[in-house]
Amino acid sequence: MAEAAIEETRSIVQQTMLTLQPSSDVDIVRTINRDFQEATTHWEAQLDKDQELLRALSRKVDLAKADASRSKVGDDGLTHSERLVQLDREKYSMAKHINERETSVNSLNATVERLKEKLAQLEARDVEKELPPDSTVLKLHIYRSLGIEFVEDATGQINKALVRSASTNDVSAVLVNGSESDYYYANRLWELST
């Protein structure tokens, strides 16, 4: 009966260890970080492009204003008032285009700021704390839940285990110095903890 229970416990522990693999979570965080960097680079390039276009359009508006302020009849044969009407239309069209570009630039700036905040949040996260514990920590947790606590000597080597029995409210010490087989230790610890 005791061997079947130990075998079942061992099987459960092995299955638990196989399901707890932190490497996939670390890969996901790395992928998110890489995608974030690519998006930031893309938005900054788009922002630079839109700002250059905005400067070019501003120069065109300034040139159009300079042309509109001249009082001569153009080479195209338009009268002064006709030329002013045409320039006003161009000015309105350019102002509308500039306004659209400024809106786009503001939107891109807001996106860049959001992405920078998200990057700061991702960099501030402690990935190690989010990862599940490794197999040694899980084993120690299982031992402690069974009432088994390993004790180190002055050199840091584990040489005995304290076993608390829940049914008898008793504490027993077992020497685990390697003089017996693992099978013996497993049976002895199980016997004392139940």
C-alpha positions as CSV (number, residue, x, y, z in Angstrom):
1,M,0.0,0.0,0.0
2,A,2.8,2.4,1.0
3,E,4.7,1.7,-2.2
4,A,1.7,2.4,-4.4
5,A,1.2,5.7,-2.6
6,I,4.8,6.7,-3.0
7,E,4.8,5.7,-6.7
8,E,1.6,7.8,-7.2
9,T,3.2,10.8,-5.4
10,R,6.3,10.4,-7.4
11,S,4.3,10.3,-10.6
12,I,2.3,13.4,-9.7
13,V,5.6,15.3,-8.9
14,Q,7.1,14.3,-12.2
15,Q,4.0,15.4,-14.1
16,T,4.0,18.7,-12.3
17,M,7.6,19.3,-13.1
18,L,7.0,18.7,-16.8
19,T,4.2,21.2,-17.0
20,L,6.1,24.0,-15.3
21,Q,8.5,25.3,-18.0
22,P,9.2,29.0,-17.7
23,S,11.1,29.3,-21.0
24,S,7.9,29.8,-23.1
25,D,6.9,32.8,-20.9
26,V,10.4,34.3,-21.3
27,D,10.1,33.9,-25.1
28,I,6.8,35.7,-25.1
29,V,8.2,38.6,-23.2
30,R,11.1,38.8,-25.6
31,T,8.8,38.7,-28.6
32,I,6.6,41.5,-27.1
33,N,9.8,43.6,-26.4
34,R,11.0,43.1,-30.0
35,D,7.6,43.9,-31.5
36,F,7.4,47.0,-29.4
37,Q,10.9,48.2,-30.5
38,E,9.9,47.6,-34.2
39,A,6.7,49.6,-33.7
40,T,8.5,52.5,-32.0
41,T,11.0,52.6,-34.8
42,H,8.3,52.6,-37.4
43,W,6.3,55.4,-35.7
44,E,9.3,57.5,-35.2
45,A,10.2,57.2,-38.9
46,Q,6.6,58.0,-39.9
47,L,6.7,61.1,-37.6
48,D,10.0,62.3,-39.1
49,K,8.5,61.9,-42.6
50,D,5.3,63.8,-41.7
51,Q,7.3,66.6,-40.1
52,E,9.4,67.0,-43.2
53,L,6.2,67.1,-45.3
54,L,4.8,69.7,-42.9
55,R,7.9,71.9,-43.4
56,A,7.6,71.6,-47.1
57,L,3.9,72.6,-47.1
58,S,4.7,75.5,-44.8
59,R,7.3,76.7,-47.3
60,K,4.7,76.5,-50.1
61,V,2.2,78.5,-48.0
62,D,4.8,81.2,-47.3
63,L,5.6,81.3,-51.1
64,A,1.9,81.5,-51.8
65,K,1.5,84.4,-49.3
66,A,4.4,86.2,-50.9
67,D,2.9,85.8,-54.4
68,A,-0.5,86.9,-53.2
69,S,1.0,90.1,-51.7
70,R,2.3,91.2,-55.1
71,S,0.2,93.7,-56.9
72,K,1.2,93.0,-60.5
73,V,-0.8,91.0,-63.0
74,G,0.7,87.5,-63.4
75,D,2.3,86.1,-66.5
76,D,-0.7,83.8,-66.9
77,G,-2.8,86.8,-67.8
78,L,-5.0,86.8,-64.7
79,T,-6.0,90.0,-63.2
80,H,-5.0,90.9,-59.7
81,S,-8.4,90.0,-58.2
82,E,-8.5,86.7,-60.1
83,R,-5.0,85.8,-59.0
84,L,-6.0,86.6,-55.3
85,V,-9.0,84.4,-55.6
86,Q,-6.9,81.6,-57.0
87,L,-4.2,82.1,-54.3
88,D,-6.9,82.1,-51.6
89,R,-8.2,78.8,-52.8
90,E,-4.6,77.4,-52.8
91,K,-4.0,78.9,-49.4
92,Y,-7.2,77.3,-48.0
93,S,-6.3,73.9,-49.6
94,M,-2.8,74.1,-48.2
95,A,-4.0,75.2,-44.8
96,K,-6.4,72.3,-44.7
97,H,-3.6,69.9,-45.7
98,I,-1.3,71.3,-43.1
99,N,-4.0,71.0,-40.5
100,E,-4.5,67.3,-41.4
101,R,-0.8,66.7,-41.2
102,E,-0.6,68.4,-37.8
103,T,-3.4,66.2,-36.6
104,S,-1.5,63.2,-37.9
105,V,1.7,64.4,-36.2
106,N,-0.1,64.9,-32.9
107,S,-1.7,61.5,-33.1
108,L,1.7,59.9,-33.9
109,N,3.3,61.8,-31.0
110,A,0.6,60.5,-28.7
111,T,1.1,57.0,-30.0
112,V,4.9,57.3,-29.4
113,E,4.3,58.5,-25.9
114,R,1.9,55.6,-25.2
115,L,4.5,53.1,-26.6
116,K,7.3,54.7,-24.5
117,E,5.1,54.3,-21.4
118,K,4.3,50.7,-22.3
119,L,8.1,50.1,-22.8
120,A,8.9,51.6,-19.4
121,Q,6.2,49.4,-17.8
122,L,7.6,46.3,-19.5
123,E,11.1,47.1,-18.5
124,A,10.1,47.8,-14.9
125,R,8.4,44.4,-14.6
126,D,10.4,41.8,-12.8
127,V,10.2,38.8,-15.1
128,E,11.9,36.5,-12.6
129,K,9.1,37.1,-10.1
130,E,6.5,36.2,-12.7
131,L,8.1,32.9,-13.6
132,P,7.0,29.8,-11.8
133,P,9.5,28.4,-9.3
134,D,12.0,25.9,-10.5
135,S,11.9,22.2,-9.7
136,T,14.0,22.4,-6.5
137,V,11.6,25.0,-5.0
138,L,8.6,22.8,-5.9
139,K,10.2,19.7,-4.3
140,L,10.9,21.7,-1.1
141,H,7.3,22.9,-1.1
142,I,6.0,19.4,-1.4
143,Y,8.3,18.1,1.3
144,R,7.2,20.9,3.6
145,S,3.6,20.2,2.9
146,L,4.2,16.6,4.0
147,G,5.7,17.9,7.2
148,I,9.3,17.2,6.2
149,E,12.0,19.9,6.8
150,F,15.7,19.3,5.9
151,V,18.3,20.7,8.3
152,E,21.8,21.8,7.3
153,D,24.9,21.3,9.4
154,A,27.5,24.0,10.0
155,T,29.1,23.3,6.6
156,G,25.9,23.8,4.7
157,Q,25.3,20.1,4.0
158,I,21.9,18.5,4.6
159,N,22.5,15.7,7.1
160,K,19.1,15.2,8.8
161,A,15.4,15.7,8.3
162,L,12.8,16.7,10.8
163,V,9.5,14.9,10.2
164,R,6.3,16.3,11.8
165,S,3.4,13.8,12.0
166,A,0.0,15.4,11.8
167,S,-1.7,12.4,13.1
168,T,0.4,11.9,16.3
169,N,1.6,15.5,16.8
170,D,5.1,14.2,17.0
171,V,8.5,15.4,15.6
172,S,11.1,12.8,14.6
173,A,14.6,13.2,13.3
174,V,16.0,11.0,10.5
175,L,19.7,11.1,9.5
176,V,20.1,11.5,5.8
177,N,23.8,11.2,5.5
178,G,23.8,8.8,2.5
179,S,24.5,5.7,4.4
180,E,21.1,4.1,3.4
181,S,19.4,3.8,0.0
182,D,17.0,6.4,-1.4
183,Y,14.3,3.7,-1.1
184,Y,14.9,3.4,2.6
185,Y,14.8,7.2,3.2
186,A,11.6,7.5,1.2
187,N,9.9,4.7,3.1
188,R,11.1,6.0,6.5
189,L,10.1,9.7,5.8
190,W,6.7,8.5,4.5
191,E,6.2,6.3,7.5
192,L,7.0,9.0,10.0
193,S,4.9,11.7,8.2
194,T,1.7,9.7,8.1
